[in-house]
Amino acid sequence: MNNVQRYMLLFFLFSACGSGDDKQDYNSSTDLPENPITQTPDNEESEITDEELLDLTQRETFKYFWNFAQANSGAARERYFPNDAMRDQNVVTTGGTGFGLMAILVGIERGFITRAAGIERLNKILSFLETAERFHGAWPHWIDGTTGKTIPFSEKDDGGDLVETSFLAQGLIAIIEYFSQGNTTEKALATKADILWKGVEWDWYTQNQDVLYWHWSPNFGFDINLQLKGYNEVLITYVLAAASPDHSISKDVYTNGWASNGTIASSQTTYELPLVVAHAGNTAFGGPLFWAHYSHLGLDPRNLSDDFVNYNEASVNHAKINYAYCVDNPNNFMDYGLDCWGLTASYSRDSEGGISYKEHRPGLNDIGVISPTAALSSMPYTPEESMQALHYFYSHKDKLLGPAGFYDAFSPEYNFWVAEGYLAIDQGPIIIMLENHRTGLLWNLFMKNTDLQSGLEKLDFLF
């Protein structure tokens, strides 16, 4: 079992116990209509257009971060079960909150909320983050939304989580760029976000070695001892660590850590597609698809390469191999095919038909469970294949479309079993990557940040 698998096992064990003229005038305390849009006006279901379906999906998914945010902080809840709404109602997720910051920008641009309402909510979230517990600048994985205190993710994971912090910082930088040229209130919001992300002591998390470490605890120090080694979801952590003006890492930390001194590159070919990188734990088919999403919500992979990897090719082929595997369907699961695909970490079906959590990936932990976030968040990489999947999901909207978008996972193999719940880290990439596919909004914002550009140059990236 590798480091990433051990980390996901801990998660499983714990979780198992721009503006148009037609905006509606919401304020920060007003929710969007809770019931999902289940029909397209003036159209039969079979005639819904791609654009209408993208609009619907983004609007419904946005509700996770707007209607169902943690009440006191405005930040993203770790999870939400419509049939058990009070469950974990105050557990705020650091990474998911970063995704939520980006989602609110999409909400403003798409007219789901007014700019003023978005600013009010963002100020609420950032004020909470200012007072929440931090550990050498890093926030914990989970935070109590009512107190700002750490909620342990596992026994020794009760302090700083550098990876979750990097997902949050990615969102903070998008906020900076969206509002930095605005009015006095907007500039103050951008300044607040800038101070927050620059307070992270990235270099301290190296332990004076040429690698970053995931966790530090005030009670257990670096006992978890989980080094950040590629290829997985942590590229953004190294890039932001290099970009930090006051707590930057050297290129040697990046080369030895993320790039593993060049062994991150792979010559593996699967379904006649180069895998490009050596995916941790599955060098033949690739890891769960969230690895192609989390770092690239803001970090645009399209023209991105370093000394070892072309990240556009790596991300596109990762998604295409995942798709090809589901079409190939070696386990003969029901409905797997051209329009029903997508394997990633998500809620899952346990042996008794209940909800668990599993890191689904081709050839490993493939138990017939499809996660909508896998295909939908891959829309920039596989637009035709992902759109086919979106139409399939919508064709089963009576089962799959709930009050905050498409439910987290389902399985046609087991009488169309559905995990009727949501995770922030799965809903966020859907709305964000659909927007990147449509307009490039978050990519354009993040990539123009001058600190980010300095970090990429320090690591000898082409971008």
HELIX and SHEET records of a PDB file:
HELIX    1   1 ASN A    3  ALA A   16  1                                  14    
HELIX    2   2 GLU A   45  GLU A   47  5                                   3    
HELIX    3   3 ASP A   50  TRP A   66  1                                  17    
HELIX    4   4 PRO A   82  ASP A   84  5                                   3    
HELIX    5   5 THR A   94  ARG A  110  1                                  17    
HELIX    6   6 ARG A  115  THR A  131  1                                  17    
HELIX    7   7 LEU A  162  PHE A  179  1                                  18    
HELIX    8   8 THR A  184  LYS A  198  1                                  15    
HELIX    9   9 TRP A  202  THR A  206  5                                   5    
HELIX   10  10 LEU A  235  ALA A  243  1                                   9    
HELIX   11  11 LYS A  251  ASN A  256  1                                   6    
HELIX   12  12 SER A  260  GLY A  262  5                                   3    
HELIX   13  13 LEU A  289  ALA A  292  5                                   4    
HELIX   14  14 TYR A  294  HIS A  296  5                                   3    
HELIX   15  15 TYR A  311  ASP A  328  1                                  18    
HELIX   16  16 PRO A  372  LEU A  376  1                                   5    
HELIX   17  17 PRO A  383  SER A  395  1                                  13    
HELIX   18  18 LYS A  397  LEU A  400  1                                   4    
HELIX   19  19 PRO A  412  TYR A  414  5                                   3    
HELIX   20  20 ALA A  424  ARG A  438  1                                  15    
HELIX   21  21 LEU A  441  MET A  447  1                                   7    
HELIX   22  22 THR A  450  LYS A  458  1                                   9    
SHEET    1   A 2 ARG A  79  TYR A  80  0                                        
SHEET    2   A 2 TYR A 422  LEU A 423 -1                                        
SHEET    1   B 3 VAL A  91  THR A  93  0                                        
SHEET    2   B 3 TRP A 142  ASP A 144 -1                                        
SHEET    3   B 3 THR A 150  ILE A 151 -1                                        
SHEET    1   C 2 GLY A 160  ASP A 161  0                                        
SHEET    2   C 2 HIS A 215  TRP A 216 -1                                        
SHEET    1   D 2 THR A 269  THR A 270  0                                        
SHEET    2   D 2 LEU A 273  PRO A 274 -1                                        
SHEET    1   E 2 ALA A 345  ARG A 349  0                                        
SHEET    2   E 2 ILE A 355  GLU A 359 -1                                        
SHEET    1   F 2 LEU A 401  GLY A 402  0                                        
SHEET    2   F 2 GLY A 405  PHE A 406 -1                                        
SHEET    1   G 2 ALA A 409  SER A 411  0                                        
SHEET    2   G 2 TRP A 417  ALA A 419 -1                                        
END                                                                             
